[in-house]
Amino acid sequence: MDVNDPLNFELEDEFLKSPPIVSNKRRKKVIGLDDILTDLLREQRKLKEEQNEQKKSKTKKAKKDLKDFGEEEDIPLWGVKVFADKKAFPPLEFPELGTCNLLQSFLNSELNSVVELAVEKGDNFLEGLLINGWLPKLAFLCGHIEKPVAIWSFNTSEWSKRPVFSVVEAEELIEIIICLFLDRQFQGLLVLLNDFVEAIVNYFTDQEWHSSCENIAKFIASRVSKNLNCIQFVECIPVASSRCKQLKSAMVYQNLLSYFDGAHNEEDILRLLRAINFKDKSCDFFKMYIHLVLTENWVLSNSLIEDNPVIYEMFCLFLRQCSSLISASDLRSYASMVRHRAAYLMHFSIYK
């Protein structure tokens, strides 16, 4: 037994026992205000991360639902580039014309003593022969044509303005102007282009216009792509005159015929439009919107069709289908645009 060891009675006495030693580890468990703030910020950060994950999950689910209805497509804007890179105009002045045999033979003839044509005015003389059709006849009689005259004739025919148009040339001019409507570079000239169309359609006689209107409409329908360009060229045609309205209606009609292979007349077009199933997931509402706008312009721009009770009633039924069978909750691309436009036409066109 060690001298320093406590006696037996000292071990049994509670008051004589030494107080327990508090370990440093337990003291570390004491939580301060900084620790509470740190834990609070950590919990808030964790909660925010969970909320972000929930939002991402909901967004992903919404995209999947939209894809099930019909995936959103990037619809290209209307517009075509009519002109390619600008090229320099060919020279219209040919000094070689003064030395060509055709002009020299006339200058040395007795007839020139009356006309008194100078060499410097030789191109004007040849231009008169070209416009009146005599230059090709002279070349045919001679059996050949000199190179300077041939080049000058070609460039003059291509780049110079002719004072009188044939029916075919007038048709081609209207077709060119309508194509210019689709080039965004000419947006600032739409008023002038409209005036040109108005003037040229009045160039035809009544007998010529009936066939020319159909020819122009068929050409445009074959050239314009089946997208928003179809709507643009139709809406740019002026409707100030009856002929312009007739041209617009004819162009739309030919365009609709090209859309529906099984259509041969007006009733076929409307019958096929009414047969479209809006509930089908494969229904293309972008094309449906184009069909609706074209049909609207076709029917409402032609007084003969608008006064036809059968055609007009089918058109009204088609509008009623578009406005009532397409749900307001349908999220497919262009579905709401088709429904709203049809409802607008129902209100302002049918109850006129």
C-alpha positions in Angstrom: 0.0 0.0 0.0 1.3 3.4 -1.0 1.6 6.1 1.5 -0.2 8.5 -0.8 -3.2 6.3 -1.4 -6.4 7.4 0.3 -7.7 5.5 3.3 -10.7 3.2 3.1 -13.1 5.6 4.8 -12.0 8.4 2.4 -13.1 6.3 -0.6 -16.5 5.9 0.8 -17.0 9.6 1.6 -18.6 11.4 -1.3 -17.5 14.8 -0.1 -13.9 13.8 0.0 -13.8 12.6 -3.6 -12.1 14.7 -6.2 -14.4 16.4 -8.8 -14.5 14.6 -12.1 -12.3 15.9 -14.8 -14.3 17.3 -17.8 -12.7 16.1 -21.0 -11.8 18.6 -23.7 -13.8 16.6 -26.2 -17.1 17.3 -24.4 -16.4 21.0 -24.3 -16.1 21.1 -28.1 -19.8 20.1 -28.4 -20.9 23.4 -27.1 -22.6 25.2 -30.1 -22.0 28.9 -30.7 -24.0 31.4 -32.7 -21.6 31.1 -35.6 -22.2 27.4 -35.8 -26.0 27.9 -35.8 -25.7 30.5 -38.6 -23.5 28.1 -40.7 -25.9 25.3 -40.3 -28.8 27.5 -41.3 -27.1 28.7 -44.4 -26.2 25.1 -45.3 -29.8 24.0 -44.9 -31.0 26.9 -47.1 -28.5 26.1 -49.8 -29.5 22.5 -49.7 -33.2 23.4 -49.9 -32.5 25.7 -52.9 -30.7 23.0 -54.7 -33.6 20.6 -54.2 -36.0 23.3 -55.6 -33.8 23.8 -58.7 -33.7 20.0 -59.3 -37.5 20.0 -59.0 -37.8 22.8 -61.5 -35.5 21.0 -64.0 -37.5 17.9 -63.6 -40.7 19.7 -64.3 -39.2 21.5 -67.3 -37.9 18.3 -68.7 -41.4 16.7 -68.3 -43.1 19.7 -70.0 -40.7 19.4 -73.0 -41.5 15.7 -73.2 -45.2 16.4 -73.1 -44.8 19.0 -75.9 -42.8 16.5 -77.9 -45.7 14.0 -77.5 -48.1 16.6 -79.0 -45.7 17.4 -81.8 -42.2 18.7 -81.6 -41.8 22.4 -82.3 -40.2 23.1 -85.6 -38.2 26.1 -86.7 -40.4 27.8 -89.3 -38.2 29.8 -91.7 -39.2 33.4 -92.5 -40.6 34.3 -95.9 -38.3 35.7 -98.5 -36.3 34.7 -101.5 -33.3 36.3 -103.1 -34.5 37.3 -106.6 -31.2 38.7 -107.8 -27.8 37.1 -107.5 -24.6 39.0 -107.4 -24.9 42.2 -109.3 -23.1 42.1 -112.7 -22.1 45.1 -114.8 -24.3 46.1 -117.7 -22.8 45.3 -121.1 -21.8 48.3 -123.1 -24.5 49.6 -125.4 -22.2 51.7 -127.5 -20.3 49.9 -130.3 -17.9 52.0 -132.3 -17.6 49.0 -134.7 -21.1 49.5 -135.9 -20.0 52.5 -137.9 -17.7 50.3 -140.1 -20.0 47.3 -140.5 -21.1 46.5 -144.1 -24.8 46.7 -143.3 -24.7 50.3 -142.2 -22.1 51.3 -144.8 -24.2 50.0 -147.6 -27.2 52.1 -146.5 -25.0 55.2 -146.0 -23.7 54.9 -149.5 -27.1 54.3 -151.1 -29.2 56.9 -152.8 -31.9 56.6 -150.2 -29.5 58.1 -147.6 -29.5 61.3 -149.7 -33.1 61.8 -148.6 -32.7 60.4 -145.0 -29.3 62.0 -144.5 -28.3 59.5 -141.8 -24.9 60.2 -140.2 -22.5 57.5 -139.0 -22.8 58.7 -135.4 -26.6 57.9 -135.5 -26.1 54.5 -137.0 -27.2 52.7 -133.7 -30.5 54.6 -133.8 -31.1 53.5 -137.3 -30.4 49.8 -136.4 -32.6 50.1 -133.3 -35.5 51.1 -135.5 -34.9 48.1 -137.8 -34.7 45.8 -134.7 -37.9 47.1 -133.1 -39.9 46.9 -136.4 -38.6 43.5 -137.1 -36.7 44.4 -140.3 -33.2 43.6 -139.0 -33.9 39.8 -138.6 -35.4 39.8 -142.1 -32.3 41.5 -143.6 -30.1 39.0 -141.8 -32.2 36.1 -143.2 -32.0 37.5 -146.8 -28.3 38.0 -146.6 -27.8 34.6 -145.1 -25.4 35.9 -142.4 -25.1 38.7 -139.8 -21.9 40.5 -138.8 -20.5 39.9 -135.3 -20.8 43.6 -134.1 -24.4 43.7 -135.2 -25.2 40.4 -133.6 -23.7 41.4 -130.2 -25.3 44.8 -130.3 -28.7 43.3 -131.2 -28.5 40.8 -128.3 -27.5 43.4 -125.7 -30.1 45.9 -126.9 -32.9 43.3 -126.7 -31.9 42.2 -123.2 -31.3 45.6 -121.5 -33.1 48.3 -123.4 -36.8 49.1 -122.8 -39.2 48.3 -125.5 -42.0 50.8 -126.2 -44.7 48.2 -126.8 -45.3 44.8 -125.1 -46.8 41.7 -126.5 -49.3 39.8 -124.5 -46.7 37.2 -123.5 -44.2 39.9 -122.5 -46.8 41.7 -120.4 -47.5 38.3 -118.6 -43.8 37.8 -118.0 -43.5 41.3 -116.6 -46.3 40.7 -114.1 -44.7 37.4 -113.1 -41.3 39.2 -112.5 -42.9 41.9 -110.3 -44.8 39.4 -108.2 -41.5 37.5 -107.6 -40.0 40.9 -106.4 -42.6 40.9 -103.7 -40.8 38.0 -102.1 -37.4 39.7 -101.9 -37.0 41.6 -98.7 -34.6 44.1 -100.4 -37.7 45.6 -102.2 -39.8 46.2 -99.1 -39.4 49.9 -99.5 -40.7 49.8 -103.1 -43.9 47.8 -102.4 -46.1 50.9 -103.2 -44.4 51.3 -106.6 -44.6 47.6 -107.3 -48.3 47.6 -106.5 -48.8 50.6 -108.9 -46.9 48.6 -111.6 -49.2 45.6 -111.2 -52.3 47.8 -111.3 -51.1 49.4 -114.6 -50.0 46.2 -116.3 -53.2 44.2 -115.6 -55.1 47.0 -117.3 -52.9 46.7 -120.3 -54.7 43.6 -121.5 -58.0 43.5 -123.4 -60.9 41.7 -121.8 -60.5 38.8 -124.1 -56.7 38.6 -123.4 -57.1 38.9 -119.7 -59.1 35.8 -119.2 -56.4 33.5 -120.5 -53.5 35.6 -119.3 -54.7 35.7 -115.7 -54.8 31.9 -115.7 -51.3 31.7 -117.3 -49.8 34.0 -114.7 -51.5 32.1 -111.8 -50.2 28.7 -113.0 -46.7 30.1 -113.4 -46.6 31.6 -109.9 -48.0 28.4 -108.4 -45.2 26.4 -110.0 -42.5 28.8 -108.9 -43.4 29.8 -105.3 -42.3 27.3 -102.6 -44.9 25.9 -100.2 -44.0 27.8 -97.1 -44.7 31.3 -95.8 -43.8 32.7 -99.3 -47.2 31.4 -100.4 -48.9 33.8 -98.0 -46.5 36.7 -98.6 -47.1 36.9 -102.4 -50.8 36.6 -102.0 -51.1 39.4 -99.4 -48.9 41.8 -101.4 -51.2 41.7 -104.5 -53.3 44.9 -104.5 -57.1 44.6 -104.5 -58.0 48.1 -105.6 -59.3 46.8 -109.0 -61.5 43.8 -110.0 -58.7 42.4 -112.2 -56.2 42.4 -109.3 -58.8 40.6 -107.1 -59.3 38.1 -109.9 -55.6 37.6 -110.3 -55.2 37.1 -106.5 -58.0 34.5 -106.4 -56.7 32.7 -109.5 -53.1 32.4 -108.0 -54.4 31.1 -104.7 -56.7 28.6 -106.5 -53.8 27.2 -108.6 -51.6 27.1 -105.4 -54.3 25.1 -103.6 -54.6 22.7 -106.5 -50.8 22.0 -106.3 -51.2 21.3 -102.6 -53.9 18.6 -103.0 -53.1 16.0 -105.7 -56.6 14.7 -105.7 -58.3 18.0 -106.2 -59.7 19.0 -109.6 -62.2 21.8 -108.8 -63.3 24.1 -106.0 -65.5 21.6 -104.2 -62.7 19.0 -104.1 -60.4 21.5 -102.4 -62.9 22.3 -99.6 -63.8 18.6 -99.2 -60.2 17.7 -98.7 -59.7 20.5 -96.2 -62.7 19.5 -94.2 -61.4 15.9 -94.1 -58.3 16.8 -92.2 -58.3 15.2 -88.7 -57.1 17.9 -86.1 -56.9 15.2 -83.3 -54.3 13.3 -85.2 -50.9 13.8 -83.7 -49.3 13.9 -87.2 -51.5 16.9 -88.2 -49.3 19.6 -89.5 -50.8 22.9 -88.3 -48.2 25.0 -90.0 -49.5 23.7 -93.4 -53.0 24.0 -92.0 -52.4 27.7 -91.3 -51.1 28.2 -94.9 -54.2 26.4 -96.3 -56.5 28.5 -94.2 -54.9 31.8 -95.3 -54.9 30.7 -99.0 -58.5 29.6 -98.8 -59.6 32.8 -97.2 -58.0 34.9 -100.0 -59.3 32.6 -102.7 -62.9 32.7 -101.5 -63.1 36.3 -100.3 -61.3 37.8 -103.3 -63.6 36.4 -105.9 -67.2 37.7 -105.9 -68.3 34.8 -108.1 -67.1 32.2 -105.5 -68.4 34.3 -102.6 -71.8 34.4 -104.2 -71.8 30.6 -104.9 -74.0 29.2 -102.0 -72.5 25.7 -102.2 -68.8 26.8 -102.1 -69.4 29.5 -99.5 -71.3 27.1 -97.2 -68.5 24.6 -97.4 -66.0 27.4 -96.6 -68.1 28.4 -93.5 -68.2 24.7 -92.3 -64.5 24.5 -92.7 -64.0 27.6 -90.6 -66.4 26.2 -88.0 -64.3 23.0 -87.8 -61.1 25.0 -87.3 -62.5 27.2 -84.6 -64.4 24.5 -82.6 -62.5 21.2 -83.1 -59.1 22.6 -82.1 -58.8 22.7 -78.3 -57.6 25.9 -76.6 -55.2 23.7 -74.7 -53.6 22.3 -77.8 -50.0 23.3 -77.6 -48.9 22.1 -81.0 -47.2 24.7 -83.2 -49.6 27.0 -85.1 -52.7 25.2 -83.6 -53.8 28.4 -81.7 -53.1 30.6 -84.8 -55.4 28.4 -87.0 -58.2 28.4 -84.3 -58.0 32.2 -83.7 -57.9 33.1 -87.4 -60.8 30.8 -88.2 -62.8 32.3 -85.3 -62.1 35.8 -86.5 -63.3 34.9 -90.0 -66.4 33.3 -88.6 -67.3 36.5 -86.8 -66.4 39.1 -89.5 -67.0 37.2 -92.7 -69.9 34.8 -92.3 -72.2 37.2 -90.4 -71.8 40.0 -92.9 
